[in-house]
Amino acid sequence: MAPLVVPPGRPGGVAVVGVGQNTTDHLCVVERFPRTDEKQRLAAYAVQPGGQVATALAALARWGVATAYVGTFGDDAGGLEGREALRADGVDVSRAPVRRGVPNQLSVVLVDARSGERTVLWDRAPALALDPAEVPADLVSAARVLLIDGVDPAAARAAAAAARAAGVPVVADVDRSCPDPGAVLPLIDVLLVSWEFARGWTHAARPEDALAALAEGGASVIGVTLGAGGALVAAGGPPVRLPAHAVAVVDTTGAGDLFHAGFVWGMLAGRDPVAAARLANAAAALQCRALGGRGAIPPLADVRALAGL
């Protein structure tokens, strides 16, 4: 297991390149999750751009980090609005292809008004898959950090291989929408996943056991988020448990995205992995105070204050 090293900024490069999906999120707040054959009026409804990598980059850009997004957009209203939203946040989207005649990926997010927990239903046209040839190796190689989600495994591998060759650490947000996690796990330096994914992939009974199993892939840092239970993080030593922060939860959408954004910000700031995880844990908690992935992104000052950093 190699130590985690973040290179200095390079001429012409951005700090963080993200390769992964973006979505158009239809956020539907319900009084409770519906039963079969039931009708229920929505308590609230909103449409926002979303997606794991895209939302993490939007947060980092709002926090003053130079970022670039590599992923495909459809050319429908959702895709065009999602592209413009990233650009307005300060994310470079010049290397993100637009698929003509293809609708953007969409998600229907059912949010339980009682708990803020959400269930996601999604659809993505096959034509939105990012081809490895569309991954700009020059952009990746000049970055300080690469963030991937593995949704398009071949493209993620191409990006991670270019990063590895240039000494750029690879951070991954892999979940159950990733069709082939095994294709990217060996190329990851920082693996931060939900307990749901970790349990399903490793078949471990406890988060601590899942950490140990995931560490066999060679990542320098492994983290498992536990929702209301906080998070566990290990960086070559015994795991450290980070307790959850008490916040008024409105919607958990984007909490994982902000966990990754907080950790990456900590890496760029020279924080050690545990301190970076504290920032990540605080960002994820504050993200839950409002509806939607993009609408709830907290100010960096609030994140640092809650983390005590």
C-alpha positions, 0 to 999 in steps of 0.5 A: 500500500503506497502512501497518499501523495498529492502532486503540486499544481501543474502548468495548464492543469486544473486541480480536480478532474472528474470522470463520471455521470451527471443526471437530471434529478426529479426530487419528489418528497412524499409523506412516506414511501408509497405502498403498492397500488396507492396514490399520494400527493407530493409534499414537494417537488423540484428538478435539479441537476445531479450525479455523483461526480458532477455534484462533487465537482460543483461543490469543489468549484463553489469552494474555490477549487479549479475543476473540470468535468468529463462526462456526456450530456444529452441534448434535451432540456435536462442535459443543456441545463445540467451543462450550464449549471456546472459551467455557472458553478465554475466547472470547466465542461469544455471536454464533456461531449454532448450526445445529439438526439439523446436524452440526458440521464434522469433520476426520480428521487423519492424522499421520505419527508419523515426521515429525509431518506431517499430512494432513487429510480434512474434511466440512462440511454446506452448512447450516453456511455463515455468512450475511453477515447473521449477521456482527455489523458492530457487533462487528467495527467495535469490534474492534482486529483482524479475523481471517478465513479466507474459507471462507464468502466472502460472510460474510468479505467482509461482515466485512472491509468492516465492518472497513475502514469502521471502520479495523480491520485485516484479517488473513487465514488463507486456504488451499485450503479457501477456495472463492474467495480472490479475493473476499477478497484485496482487503480484506486488510491482513495476508495470511499463507499457506502456501507450498502455497497461495501456489504454487497461487494464484500459480503462482510457482516461488519463495516470493519470487516468490509474495510479490511476486505476492500483494503486488499485492493491496494488503496491507500485510504478506505472509507465506509459511510454509515449514514446516521452512524457516521463513517469509518476510515482507515489509512494503513492502520486501525480504522477510525470511527467518525461519529455522525453530526446532529443536523435536521435532516431534510434530504440525504440526496448528495450526502455521498457526493459531498463526502467525496468533495470534502475529502478531496478538498482536505487532500488538496489542503494537505490534510492527513486522511483522518482530517480529510475524512472529518471534513468529508463527514461534516460536508455530508451532514450539512448537505442533508439540511435542504432538498436536492444534491445541488440546492443543498451544497453548504458553504466551505466555512460551515463545513470547516467550522463543523469539522473543527478545521 
